[in-house]
């Protein structure tokens, strides 16, 4: 067996979905979780690949055994932070060092001073080992929450003083994001704003932008950010209310670490944990606890 590695090209985009799907189905089988992976790549999956090739192409790598694609990795770098957005290897090729090599290749775009991070499936010892080797240590758990099967999101009261409006103003969203995350992610935020199945909401307090949340046609909430942790509950309540206005009765979101206001919303909605915990692994803290909700619907955080 001779594994070859090369940068990803357009033709790899749909093929890497098959690698992702097969690897994820096997992981879910081992964890006793249901198979929810679509058999065809969703539009957002392919949109993310195009974004990665256009803006982070030096960190998009695929592994081949002859003519067969057996693994791939994608890194996303913003000044100060490098993030592993995807790393998957076909089940029958795992344990051969392919994932480790793909991680090393994607890490080639990271600067020495960057924080390096990923969101890891907590029950993947082999993956966790290569993350630790790269300097990424467990930082905070992430729980995925969703409406129970057949359930409908109940009505939710939005605080009277919470002014939440749709926006496509990248400058407003990027400013809030920078103040919460401490890095410039304007390119990534622009990607989300351009997606046809996503809407961005901005929370204003006394007329000043204080938070944002993205909501999707599939009921996903996130990413979302607030300058003050106390605004997390009102913002998420408004986001869920917006989904109800649009006739979307299912909700899903990921919560990282402690966030009392966000968990109040989860309890009110009666959401259930969708899977085993994920773990943010990082070389240093990435955001203020309670002020950020990761993306609900794609490989970006």
C-alpha positions as CSV (number, residue, x, y, z in Angstrom):
1,X,0.0,0.0,0.0
2,X,1.4,3.4,-1.0
3,X,-0.6,6.4,0.2
4,X,-0.1,9.6,-1.7
5,X,-1.1,13.1,-0.5
6,X,-2.0,16.2,-2.6
7,X,-3.9,19.5,-2.3
8,X,-7.7,19.2,-2.7
9,X,-9.3,20.3,-6.0
10,X,-12.9,20.8,-7.1
11,X,-13.3,17.2,-8.1
12,X,-12.5,16.1,-4.6
13,X,-15.4,18.1,-3.0
14,X,-18.2,15.5,-3.5
15,X,-15.7,12.5,-3.0
16,X,-14.6,13.8,0.4
17,X,-18.3,13.7,1.4
18,X,-18.3,9.9,0.9
19,X,-15.2,9.6,3.1
20,X,-16.9,11.8,5.8
21,X,-20.1,9.9,5.6
22,X,-18.5,6.4,5.9
23,X,-16.2,7.4,8.7
24,X,-19.0,9.1,10.6
25,X,-21.4,6.2,10.2
26,X,-18.9,3.8,11.6
27,X,-18.1,6.1,14.5
28,X,-21.9,6.4,15.2
29,X,-22.3,2.6,15.0
30,X,-19.6,2.1,17.6
31,X,-21.2,4.7,19.8
32,X,-24.6,3.3,19.5
33,X,-26.0,6.4,17.8
34,X,-28.5,6.4,14.9
35,X,-27.4,7.0,11.3
36,X,-28.5,10.5,10.3
37,X,-26.0,11.1,7.6
38,X,-27.5,12.0,4.2
39,X,-26.4,9.9,1.3
40,X,-25.9,12.9,-1.0
41,X,-23.7,15.9,0.0
42,X,-25.9,18.8,1.3
43,X,-25.4,22.1,-0.5
44,X,-23.8,23.7,2.5
45,X,-21.2,20.9,2.6
46,X,-20.1,21.7,-1.0
47,X,-20.3,25.4,-0.3
48,X,-17.9,25.0,2.6
49,X,-15.5,23.1,0.3
50,X,-15.5,25.9,-2.2
51,X,-14.9,28.4,0.6
52,X,-12.0,26.3,1.9
53,X,-10.4,26.0,-1.6
54,X,-10.8,29.7,-2.3
55,X,-9.5,31.1,1.0
56,X,-7.6,28.3,2.7
57,X,-6.5,26.0,-0.2
58,X,-3.0,25.4,1.2
59,X,-4.7,23.6,4.1
60,X,-7.1,21.3,2.1
61,X,-5.4,17.9,1.6
62,X,-6.6,14.5,0.4
63,X,-5.0,11.1,0.8
64,X,-5.2,8.5,-2.0
65,X,-4.5,4.8,-2.3
66,X,-4.1,4.4,-6.0
67,X,-7.2,6.0,-7.6
68,X,-9.2,5.8,-4.3
69,X,-9.7,8.7,-2.0
70,X,-9.2,7.3,1.6
71,X,-8.9,10.5,3.7
72,X,-8.9,14.2,3.8
73,X,-8.2,17.2,6.1
74,X,-9.1,20.9,6.0
75,X,-7.6,23.6,8.1
76,X,-8.9,27.2,8.4
77,X,-6.6,30.0,9.6
78,X,-7.5,33.4,10.8
79,X,-4.7,35.7,12.1
80,X,-4.0,34.3,15.6
81,X,-6.0,31.1,15.3
82,X,-5.7,27.9,13.3
83,X,-8.8,25.5,13.3
84,X,-9.0,21.9,12.1
85,X,-12.4,22.0,10.3
86,X,-12.3,18.4,9.1
87,X,-10.2,15.3,9.4
88,X,-11.7,12.0,8.2
89,X,-10.2,8.6,7.1
90,X,-12.1,5.6,5.8
91,X,-12.6,3.0,8.5
92,X,-10.5,0.3,6.8
93,X,-7.6,2.8,6.5
94,X,-7.6,4.0,10.1
95,X,-4.7,3.3,12.4
96,X,-2.2,3.5,9.6
97,X,-0.9,7.0,10.3
98,X,-3.0,8.7,7.5
99,X,-4.8,11.0,9.9
100,X,-1.6,12.1,11.6
101,X,0.0,12.9,8.2
102,X,-3.1,14.8,7.0
103,X,-3.1,16.8,10.2
104,X,0.6,17.7,9.8
105,X,-0.1,18.8,6.2
106,X,-3.0,21.0,7.1
107,X,-1.1,22.5,10.0
108,X,1.5,23.8,7.5
109,X,-0.5,27.0,7.3
110,X,-0.4,27.7,11.0
111,X,2.0,30.3,12.4
112,X,4.0,29.5,15.5
113,X,2.1,32.1,17.6
114,X,-1.3,30.8,16.6
115,X,-3.7,29.1,18.9
116,X,-4.5,25.7,17.3
117,X,-7.8,24.0,17.9
118,X,-10.4,21.5,16.8
119,X,-13.8,20.1,17.9
120,X,-13.2,16.4,18.7
121,X,-15.6,13.5,19.2
122,X,-15.0,12.7,22.8
123,X,-14.9,8.9,22.3
124,X,-12.1,8.9,19.6
125,X,-8.9,8.0,21.5
126,X,-6.8,7.8,18.3
127,X,-7.9,11.2,17.2
128,X,-7.5,12.7,20.6
129,X,-3.9,11.4,20.7
130,X,-2.9,13.2,17.5
131,X,-4.5,16.4,18.7
132,X,-2.5,16.3,21.9
133,X,0.6,15.6,19.9
134,X,-0.2,18.8,18.0
135,X,-0.5,20.8,21.2
136,X,-4.4,20.8,21.4
137,X,-5.6,19.9,24.9
138,X,-9.1,19.4,26.2
139,X,-10.6,22.9,26.9
140,X,-14.4,22.7,27.2
141,X,-17.2,20.1,26.4
142,X,-19.7,20.8,23.8
143,X,-23.2,19.3,24.0
144,X,-25.5,19.1,21.0
145,X,-29.2,19.8,21.8
146,X,-32.2,19.2,19.6
147,X,-36.0,18.9,19.6
148,X,-37.1,15.4,20.4
149,X,-38.4,13.4,17.4
150,X,-41.9,14.4,16.6
151,X,-41.7,17.3,19.0
152,X,-42.5,20.9,18.1
153,X,-40.8,23.9,19.6
154,X,-43.1,25.6,22.2
155,X,-43.8,29.3,22.2
156,X,-41.1,31.3,23.8
157,X,-41.3,34.7,25.4
158,X,-38.7,37.2,24.1
159,X,-37.7,40.0,26.5
160,X,-39.5,43.2,25.8
161,X,-36.3,45.2,25.7
162,X,-34.5,42.7,23.3
163,X,-34.3,44.4,19.9
164,X,-33.4,41.7,17.5
165,X,-33.5,42.3,13.7
166,X,-32.3,40.5,10.6
167,X,-29.2,41.9,9.0
168,X,-26.7,41.3,6.2
169,X,-24.3,44.0,7.4
170,X,-21.0,42.2,7.6
171,X,-19.3,45.1,9.4
172,X,-21.8,45.0,12.3
173,X,-21.5,41.2,12.7
174,X,-17.7,41.2,12.3
175,X,-17.3,43.9,15.0
176,X,-19.3,41.9,17.6
177,X,-17.5,38.7,16.6
178,X,-14.0,40.3,17.0
179,X,-14.9,41.7,20.4
180,X,-16.0,38.2,21.6
181,X,-13.4,36.1,19.8
182,X,-10.4,38.5,19.7
183,X,-9.6,37.6,16.0
184,X,-10.7,38.8,12.6
185,X,-13.1,36.2,11.1
186,X,-14.8,38.5,8.6
187,X,-14.1,36.1,5.7
188,X,-15.8,33.2,7.6
189,X,-18.7,35.4,8.6
190,X,-19.1,36.5,5.0
191,X,-19.4,32.8,4.0
192,X,-22.3,32.3,6.4
193,X,-24.0,35.5,5.3
194,X,-23.9,34.4,1.7
195,X,-25.6,31.0,2.3
196,X,-29.2,31.0,0.9
197,X,-30.5,28.8,3.8
198,X,-29.2,31.0,6.6
199,X,-30.4,34.2,8.2
200,X,-28.4,36.5,10.5
201,X,-30.0,38.3,13.5
202,X,-28.4,41.1,15.4
203,X,-29.3,41.9,19.0
204,X,-29.1,45.6,20.0
205,X,-29.1,47.1,23.5
206,X,-29.9,50.8,23.8
207,X,-29.4,51.0,20.0
208,X,-25.9,49.5,20.1
209,X,-25.2,46.0,18.5
210,X,-24.5,43.6,21.4
211,X,-24.8,40.2,19.8
212,X,-25.6,38.2,16.7
213,X,-27.1,34.7,15.9
214,X,-27.3,32.7,12.6
215,X,-30.4,30.6,12.1
216,X,-30.9,28.1,9.3
217,X,-33.8,26.6,7.4
218,X,-33.2,23.3,9.1
219,X,-33.6,24.9,12.6
220,X,-30.0,25.2,13.4
221,X,-29.0,28.1,15.8
222,X,-25.4,29.2,15.7
223,X,-22.9,30.5,15.5
224,X,-24.0,33.2,17.9
225,X,-22.1,35.6,20.1
226,X,-22.9,38.2,22.8
227,X,-20.8,40.8,24.4
228,X,-22.3,40.2,27.8
229,X,-23.2,36.7,29.0
230,X,-26.5,37.9,30.4
231,X,-27.7,38.6,26.8
232,X,-27.3,35.0,25.7
233,X,-30.7,33.9,26.8
234,X,-32.6,36.8,25.2
235,X,-30.7,36.4,21.9
236,X,-31.3,32.6,21.7
237,X,-34.9,33.1,22.7
238,X,-35.3,35.6,19.8
239,X,-33.5,33.3,17.4
240,X,-35.9,30.4,18.3
241,X,-38.9,32.8,18.0
242,X,-37.7,33.8,14.5
243,X,-37.6,30.1,13.5
244,X,-41.2,29.7,14.7
245,X,-42.2,32.8,12.7
246,X,-40.8,31.1,9.6
247,X,-42.8,27.9,10.4
248,X,-39.7,25.9,11.4
249,X,-40.7,23.7,14.4
250,X,-37.4,21.9,15.0
251,X,-34.4,23.4,16.7
252,X,-30.8,22.3,17.2
253,X,-27.8,24.0,18.7
254,X,-24.4,23.3,20.3
255,X,-23.5,24.7,23.7
256,X,-19.9,24.9,24.8
257,X,-19.1,25.1,28.6
258,X,-21.1,27.0,31.1
259,X,-23.8,29.4,29.9
260,X,-26.7,29.7,32.4
261,X,-28.8,32.0,30.1
262,X,-28.4,29.6,27.2
263,X,-29.3,26.6,29.3
264,X,-32.4,28.3,30.6
265,X,-33.6,28.4,27.0
266,X,-32.7,24.8,26.4
267,X,-34.7,23.8,29.5
268,X,-37.7,25.9,28.5
269,X,-37.7,24.3,25.0
270,X,-37.5,20.8,26.4
271,X,-34.5,20.0,24.1
272,X,-32.7,16.7,24.5
273,X,-29.0,15.9,24.1
274,X,-28.5,14.6,20.6
275,X,-25.2,12.7,21.0
276,X,-22.3,12.0,23.2
277,X,-20.3,15.1,24.2
278,X,-17.9,16.7,21.9
279,X,-14.7,18.4,23.2
280,X,-13.1,21.6,22.1
281,X,-9.4,20.9,22.1
282,X,-7.1,23.9,21.9
283,X,-3.7,25.3,22.8
284,X,-5.3,28.2,24.6
285,X,-8.8,29.5,25.5
286,X,-10.8,30.7,22.4
287,X,-13.6,32.9,23.7
288,X,-15.2,34.2,26.9
289,X,-17.2,31.4,28.5
290,X,-20.9,31.8,28.1
291,X,-20.6,34.4,25.3
292,X,-20.3,32.1,22.2
293,X,-22.4,29.3,20.6
294,X,-20.6,27.3,17.9
295,X,-22.0,26.7,14.5
296,X,-24.9,24.2,14.4
297,X,-24.7,23.1,10.8
298,X,-21.2,22.8,9.3
299,X,-17.6,22.1,9.9
300,X,-16.8,25.7,10.8
301,X,-16.9,26.8,14.5
